[in-house]
Amino acid sequence: MPRRSFSMLILVALLLAGLAVVACGDDEPATTDAATATDTQPSAAEPAATTTEDPPAPARPAPDRAATDAAIADAEQEAEGERPSAGGGATVAVQSDTPTPVTGGGGTYIVQPGDTLGDIGVRFGTTAAVLAEINQLENPDLLQVGDELSLPGGEPEEDEDAAATDEEGDGEDAAADDGTSDGEEGDAAAAEDDANEASDDEADPPPAPVVVTGLSPSGIPQPGSDVTVEDVPSRPARLADFATTALPWFQDRTEVDEIEPLFIAWAMPVLPRGDRFHLVDTDADGLFSLVAIFTDPGRPQHGSLTDANLVIYDPVPNQPTRWRQAFDHNLAFGGGQDFFVLNVVDMTGDGRRDVLYGETSCGANTCTTIVRLLVRDGDGYRNAAANVAAPTVTGFSFEDVTGDGVPDLTIEGGTYGSVGAGPPRPFQFVYSAVGGGFGEIARVGLPTTFRVWVIADGNAAFAAGDYVGALTLYGQAASDAGLDEFVPGAGPDLMAVAALRAAITQLQLGDATAATSLAQAAAAGGGLVGAMATAYLSAIIANPDAAAGCAALNDVLAPRAAEWDAFWEQFGFGLPEFRSEQICPF
């Protein structure tokens, strides 16, 4: 072979070897993924195996205990001064700048500062009892910041980073197969990133937080009606979680014997009166609401009183066997004790049955009963009974006092246990629906043996313009020696006050002679009342005119008004006020 041809062959061989090296370099991946094992790459003689398994998700690092303890301390310190308290003692989660690490469709949740198991359950449409069971929590109240909780509802979603890695590898293989250049692949990836960012920008905003009112389904954080449990859940540690924990178990249970097992299993303290729960057709549509009272066995207050909550579960629209919570007393009005249902009846005349219930609160010496009347308001309720409360209640009755075709409420009670309240006096308080509300329309004092109360009843009749009725009561107080004085030695002064007021009443009725005689009897007692009666007597003898008599009396009383106020106030704060300017108001 000629030397030139041989040299040419060598040159061609060298060029081919160089091209082979370049080609091998192009087959190497541009980046090395941590998830790719280089020692398992297939050889040229062995075809690569195809797998459908997702690459393993990176292991979640264990929470740093020191950091966790510090976070708890910071959360508790912040909670002392800033965390609001929801009705019934529920903990409100502290807002954090750190995104909440959760995965949907079952997944997991990492406990954040301020979280409670009940709050987490409501957030993900489940209950504290379900979360405690699937996470095998011995004490659901002892959550640690950083704990990882499993959520019900299916397998966790695929890890986004691993999915992205898998998609990247598939994309490179496809690019190699179809001859796509690195530059073209980079442009496509950049375009995909831009599209993803645009998609993120257009994502739906997060749902608005629930405005907790306790008066409607939308104002009560609760699991959805599709969340159900078969077995009676364990009683929660907090009263605030009772209603939402019970709700999934109540689903599809609409009969008394179906609902009762939960209340038996939870072994709650007995109610002061009435039944634990009621099934009532409030709308007369054949669908029943569940009115239930939960009592807390762990937090008794004020002696025999027990922390409690009254809730109402209504049927879900178009799902008559499913419930949703429509009213929660403790969320609406704050915590209370000793609830009881008084009646479920139309009290307002709108054709719907209203829920009338009471609760009890006690001071050092006296217990007061507060009554609320729940009437329909959209898909929830409102309290129509404002300021309906009475001390030492001894009885309730329902009767149509006003004659409008609906019952009115009469409460008997009104006495105070404190010595400073003065002589005890029971009343009948009558409440009726007025202008969409429900308030007091009459107050009738029951018979009394105390002289000062007879005078107070005379004053009430006098103020109402019933001078004949007032005169009868003043006459009894001025002459009945069997009446109780309450304050030792006060009898003569009280009898003089009754005689003076009777004189003023007689003159108002036009009987100057009787007025003169009564004024003389009042003046004989001396003291402040005697001085007032003497001035009044002199004036009406000269001019039997009510205004003239009152002017003379008030001239004597004005500089001694404080003396009069002190005299009347010694009979206690339970007595109606009787100011100096009320003695002779003409």
Protein Blocks (a to p, Z undefined) as FASTA:
>chain_A
ZZklmmmmmmmmmmmmmmmmmmmmmmpcfbdcfklcfklcccfklccdddfbdcdddddd
dddfklmmmmmmmmmmmmmmmmccdehhiacddddfbdcdddehhiacdddehiafklmm
mmnopafklmmmmnopablmlccehiacddehiacdddfklmmmmmmmmmmmmmmmnopa
fklmmmmmmmmmmmmmmmmmmpccdddddddehlafklpccddfkbccfbdcdddfblkl
mmmmmmmmmgopabfklmmmmmmmnopacdfedcfbdcddfkonopacdddddddfklcg
ehjaccdddddddddehiakbccdfbdfklmnopaehiadfbdcdfkonopacddddddd
ddfkbccddddddddehjbccdfbghiacehifbdcdddfkonopacdddeehiafbfkl
opcdddddddddeehiacdfbdcddddfbfklmmmmmmmmmmnopamlmmmmmmmmmmmm
kbcekighklmmmmmmmmmmmmmmmmmnopaklmmmmmmmmmmngpjklmmmmmmmmmmm
moccfklmmmmmmmmmmmmmmmmmmmmmmnojkbccddfklmmmZZ
